[in-house]
Amino acid sequence: MRLIGLDPGLRHTGWGIIEAAGPRLRYVCVVYTTPSPR
């Protein structure tokens, strides 16, 4: 099973995916971004 986590923060936003196989968890990917100042 793959799980996606979302972080809708105000200063930083991102998302990540982990994979669960029985009791084991495996990191798949992560994206983290900071909006440019306006």
PDB file of N, CA, C and O in Angstrom:
ATOM      1  N   MET A   1       0.846  -1.158   0.000  1.00  0.00           N
ATOM      2  CA  MET A   1       0.000   0.000   0.000  1.00  0.00           C
ATOM      3  C   MET A   1       0.900   1.232   0.000  1.00  0.00           C
ATOM      4  O   MET A   1       1.913   1.269   0.699  1.00  0.00           O
ATOM      5  N   ARG A   2       0.531   2.223  -0.775  1.00  0.00           N
ATOM      6  CA  ARG A   2       1.255   3.503  -0.776  1.00  0.00           C
ATOM      7  C   ARG A   2       0.385   4.570  -0.140  1.00  0.00           C
ATOM      8  O   ARG A   2      -0.820   4.639  -0.381  1.00  0.00           O
ATOM      9  N   LEU A   3       1.019   5.403   0.680  1.00  0.00           N
ATOM     10  CA  LEU A   3       0.325   6.469   1.394  1.00  0.00           C
ATOM     11  C   LEU A   3       0.931   7.806   1.005  1.00  0.00           C
ATOM     12  O   LEU A   3       2.149   7.938   0.887  1.00  0.00           O
ATOM     13  N   ILE A   4       0.071   8.796   0.806  1.00  0.00           N
ATOM     14  CA  ILE A   4       0.554  10.136   0.498  1.00  0.00           C
ATOM     15  C   ILE A   4       0.191  11.051   1.668  1.00  0.00           C
ATOM     16  O   ILE A   4      -0.919  11.001   2.196  1.00  0.00           O
ATOM     17  N   GLY A   5       1.143  11.879   2.055  1.00  0.00           N
ATOM     18  CA  GLY A   5       0.914  12.848   3.117  1.00  0.00           C
ATOM     19  C   GLY A   5       1.069  14.247   2.558  1.00  0.00           C
ATOM     20  O   GLY A   5       2.014  14.525   1.819  1.00  0.00           O
ATOM     21  N   LEU A   6       0.149  15.126   2.906  1.00  0.00           N
ATOM     22  CA  LEU A   6       0.159  16.505   2.415  1.00  0.00           C
ATOM     23  C   LEU A   6       0.426  17.464   3.564  1.00  0.00           C
ATOM     24  O   LEU A   6      -0.103  17.285   4.661  1.00  0.00           O
ATOM     25  N   ASP A   7       1.239  18.474   3.319  1.00  0.00           N
ATOM     26  CA  ASP A   7       1.523  19.513   4.307  1.00  0.00           C
ATOM     27  C   ASP A   7       1.161  20.858   3.686  1.00  0.00           C
ATOM     28  O   ASP A   7       1.976  21.446   2.976  1.00  0.00           O
ATOM     29  N   PRO A   8      -0.058  21.358   3.943  1.00  0.00           N
ATOM     30  CA  PRO A   8      -0.488  22.627   3.359  1.00  0.00           C
ATOM     31  C   PRO A   8      -0.114  23.826   4.229  1.00  0.00           C
ATOM     32  O   PRO A   8      -0.966  24.668   4.514  1.00  0.00           O
ATOM     33  N   GLY A   9       1.115  23.914   4.643  1.00  0.00           N
ATOM     34  CA  GLY A   9       1.559  24.987   5.539  1.00  0.00           C
ATOM     35  C   GLY A   9       1.495  26.360   4.902  1.00  0.00           C
ATOM     36  O   GLY A   9       1.338  26.493   3.689  1.00  0.00           O
ATOM     37  N   LEU A  10       1.619  27.376   5.738  1.00  0.00           N
ATOM     38  CA  LEU A  10       1.577  28.753   5.249  1.00  0.00           C
ATOM     39  C   LEU A  10       2.925  29.205   4.694  1.00  0.00           C
ATOM     40  O   LEU A  10       2.969  29.887   3.670  1.00  0.00           O
ATOM     41  N   ARG A  11       4.022  28.837   5.350  1.00  0.00           N
ATOM     42  CA  ARG A  11       5.354  29.262   4.912  1.00  0.00           C
ATOM     43  C   ARG A  11       6.033  28.221   4.023  1.00  0.00           C
ATOM     44  O   ARG A  11       6.795  28.579   3.125  1.00  0.00           O
ATOM     45  N   HIS A  12       5.768  26.953   4.260  1.00  0.00           N
ATOM     46  CA  HIS A  12       6.358  25.861   3.488  1.00  0.00           C
ATOM     47  C   HIS A  12       5.242  24.866   3.174  1.00  0.00           C
ATOM     48  O   HIS A  12       4.376  24.611   4.011  1.00  0.00           O
ATOM     49  N   THR A  13       5.266  24.319   1.988  1.00  0.00           N
ATOM     50  CA  THR A  13       4.285  23.307   1.613  1.00  0.00           C
ATOM     51  C   THR A  13       5.012  22.098   1.056  1.00  0.00           C
ATOM     52  O   THR A  13       6.167  22.190   0.640  1.00  0.00           O
ATOM     53  N   GLY A  14       4.329  20.968   1.052  1.00  0.00           N
ATOM     54  CA  GLY A  14       4.967  19.787   0.508  1.00  0.00           C
ATOM     55  C   GLY A  14       4.073  18.566   0.563  1.00  0.00           C
ATOM     56  O   GLY A  14       2.949  18.603   1.064  1.00  0.00           O
ATOM     57  N   TRP A  15       4.609  17.488   0.032  1.00  0.00           N
ATOM     58  CA  TRP A  15       3.935  16.205   0.076  1.00  0.00           C
ATOM     59  C   TRP A  15       4.980  15.102   0.032  1.00  0.00           C
ATOM     60  O   TRP A  15       6.114  15.315  -0.398  1.00  0.00           O
ATOM     61  N   GLY A  16       4.583  13.925   0.483  1.00  0.00           N
ATOM     62  CA  GLY A  16       5.495  12.795   0.493  1.00  0.00           C
ATOM     63  C   GLY A  16       4.729  11.496   0.329  1.00  0.00           C
ATOM     64  O   GLY A  16       3.530  11.423   0.601  1.00  0.00           O
ATOM     65  N   ILE A  17       5.442  10.471  -0.120  1.00  0.00           N
ATOM     66  CA  ILE A  17       4.844   9.150  -0.318  1.00  0.00           C
ATOM     67  C   ILE A  17       5.684   8.125   0.423  1.00  0.00           C
ATOM     68  O   ILE A  17       6.910   8.116   0.314  1.00  0.00           O
ATOM     69  N   ILE A  18       5.010   7.251   1.186  1.00  0.00           N
ATOM     70  CA  ILE A  18       5.671   6.107   1.798  1.00  0.00           C
ATOM     71  C   ILE A  18       4.939   4.844   1.360  1.00  0.00           C
ATOM     72  O   ILE A  18       3.759   4.883   1.013  1.00  0.00           O
ATOM     73  N   GLU A  19       5.652   3.734   1.382  1.00  0.00           N
ATOM     74  CA  GLU A  19       5.086   2.453   0.991  1.00  0.00           C
ATOM     75  C   GLU A  19       5.100   1.532   2.198  1.00  0.00           C
ATOM     76  O   GLU A  19       6.126   1.396   2.864  1.00  0.00           O
ATOM     77  N   ALA A  20       3.970   0.900   2.483  1.00  0.00           N
ATOM     78  CA  ALA A  20       3.857  -0.030   3.604  1.00  0.00           C
ATOM     79  C   ALA A  20       3.749  -1.446   3.054  1.00  0.00           C
ATOM     80  O   ALA A  20       2.913  -1.729   2.195  1.00  0.00           O
ATOM     81  N   ALA A  21       4.612  -2.340   3.562  1.00  0.00           N
ATOM     82  CA  ALA A  21       4.577  -3.760   3.198  1.00  0.00           C
ATOM     83  C   ALA A  21       4.653  -4.546   4.501  1.00  0.00           C
ATOM     84  O   ALA A  21       5.741  -4.771   5.031  1.00  0.00           O
ATOM     85  N   GLY A  22       3.507  -4.963   5.015  1.00  0.00           N
ATOM     86  CA  GLY A  22       3.471  -5.610   6.323  1.00  0.00           C
ATOM     87  C   GLY A  22       3.874  -4.597   7.381  1.00  0.00           C
ATOM     88  O   GLY A  22       3.346  -3.485   7.401  1.00  0.00           O
ATOM     89  N   PRO A  23       4.813  -4.965   8.272  1.00  0.00           N
ATOM     90  CA  PRO A  23       5.243  -4.024   9.312  1.00  0.00           C
ATOM     91  C   PRO A  23       6.323  -3.040   8.848  1.00  0.00           C
ATOM     92  O   PRO A  23       6.749  -2.179   9.618  1.00  0.00           O
ATOM     93  N   ARG A  24       6.765  -3.166   7.598  1.00  0.00           N
ATOM     94  CA  ARG A  24       7.857  -2.324   7.103  1.00  0.00           C
ATOM     95  C   ARG A  24       7.329  -1.109   6.352  1.00  0.00           C
ATOM     96  O   ARG A  24       6.349  -1.197   5.611  1.00  0.00           O
ATOM     97  N   LEU A  25       7.994   0.024   6.553  1.00  0.00           N
ATOM     98  CA  LEU A  25       7.688   1.254   5.825  1.00  0.00           C
ATOM     99  C   LEU A  25       8.902   1.630   4.995  1.00  0.00           C
ATOM    100  O   LEU A  25      10.038   1.506   5.453  1.00  0.00           O
ATOM    101  N   ARG A  26       8.662   2.091   3.767  1.00  0.00           N
ATOM    102  CA  ARG A  26       9.754   2.485   2.877  1.00  0.00           C
ATOM    103  C   ARG A  26       9.460   3.865   2.315  1.00  0.00           C
ATOM    104  O   ARG A  26       8.360   4.134   1.835  1.00  0.00           O
ATOM    105  N   TYR A  27      10.465   4.737   2.383  1.00  0.00           N
ATOM    106  CA  TYR A  27      10.395   6.087   1.821  1.00  0.00           C
ATOM    107  C   TYR A  27      10.393   5.975   0.297  1.00  0.00           C
ATOM    108  O   TYR A  27      11.242   5.290  -0.272  1.00  0.00           O
ATOM    109  N   VAL A  28       9.447   6.642  -0.370  1.00  0.00           N
ATOM    110  CA  VAL A  28       9.385   6.635  -1.834  1.00  0.00           C
ATOM    111  C   VAL A  28       9.850   7.977  -2.383  1.00  0.00           C
ATOM    112  O   VAL A  28      10.790   8.019  -3.176  1.00  0.00           O
ATOM    113  N   CYS A  29       9.214   9.077  -1.981  1.00  0.00           N
ATOM    114  CA  CYS A  29       9.659  10.394  -2.437  1.00  0.00           C
ATOM    115  C   CYS A  29       9.068  11.487  -1.558  1.00  0.00           C
ATOM    116  O   CYS A  29       8.127  11.261  -0.797  1.00  0.00           O
ATOM    117  N   VAL A  30       9.645  12.674  -1.686  1.00  0.00           N
ATOM    118  CA  VAL A  30       9.144  13.836  -0.956  1.00  0.00           C
ATOM    119  C   VAL A  30       9.387  15.083  -1.800  1.00  0.00           C
ATOM    120  O   VAL A  30      10.397  15.185  -2.496  1.00  0.00           O
ATOM    121  N   VAL A  31       8.461  16.021  -1.732  1.00  0.00           N
ATOM    122  CA  VAL A  31       8.595  17.313  -2.406  1.00  0.00           C
ATOM    123  C   VAL A  31       8.310  18.388  -1.365  1.00  0.00           C
ATOM    124  O   VAL A  31       7.288  18.342  -0.680  1.00  0.00           O
ATOM    125  N   TYR A  32       9.207  19.348  -1.250  1.00  0.00           N
ATOM    126  CA  TYR A  32       9.114  20.405  -0.239  1.00  0.00           C
ATOM    127  C   TYR A  32       9.427  21.718  -0.937  1.00  0.00           C
ATOM    128  O   TYR A  32      10.442  21.826  -1.625  1.00  0.00           O
ATOM    129  N   THR A  33       8.580  22.703  -0.771  1.00  0.00           N
ATOM    130  CA  THR A  33       8.798  23.967  -1.466  1.00  0.00           C
ATOM    131  C   THR A  33       8.485  25.159  -0.563  1.00  0.00           C
ATOM    132  O   THR A  33       7.649  25.075   0.337  1.00  0.00           O
ATOM    133  N   THR A  34       9.161  26.246  -0.821  1.00  0.00           N
ATOM    134  CA  THR A  34       8.917  27.514  -0.142  1.00  0.00           C
ATOM    135  C   THR A  34       8.546  28.533  -1.216  1.00  0.00           C
ATOM    136  O   THR A  34       9.324  28.757  -2.144  1.00  0.00           O
ATOM    137  N   PRO A  35       7.376  29.152  -1.108  1.00  0.00           N
ATOM    138  CA  PRO A  35       6.988  30.133  -2.121  1.00  0.00           C
ATOM    139  C   PRO A  35       7.961  31.313  -2.159  1.00  0.00           C
ATOM    140  O   PRO A  35       8.493  31.720  -1.126  1.00  0.00           O
ATOM    141  N   SER A  36       8.186  31.848  -3.337  1.00  0.00           N
ATOM    142  CA  SER A  36       9.065  33.012  -3.459  1.00  0.00           C
ATOM    143  C   SER A  36       8.358  34.246  -2.888  1.00  0.00           C
ATOM    144  O   SER A  36       7.139  34.371  -3.006  1.00  0.00           O
ATOM    145  N   PRO A  37       9.115  35.151  -2.273  1.00  0.00           N
ATOM    146  CA  PRO A  37       8.498  36.366  -1.712  1.00  0.00           C
ATOM    147  C   PRO A  37       7.920  37.252  -2.815  1.00  0.00           C
ATOM    148  O   PRO A  37       8.443  37.300  -3.928  1.00  0.00           O
ATOM    149  N   ARG A  38       6.857  37.935  -2.494  1.00  0.00           N
ATOM    150  CA  ARG A  38       6.209  38.813  -3.490  1.00  0.00           C
ATOM    151  C   ARG A  38       6.500  40.247  -3.207  1.00  0.00           C
ATOM    152  O   ARG A  38       6.041  41.126  -3.937  1.00  0.00           O
TER     153      ARG A  38
END
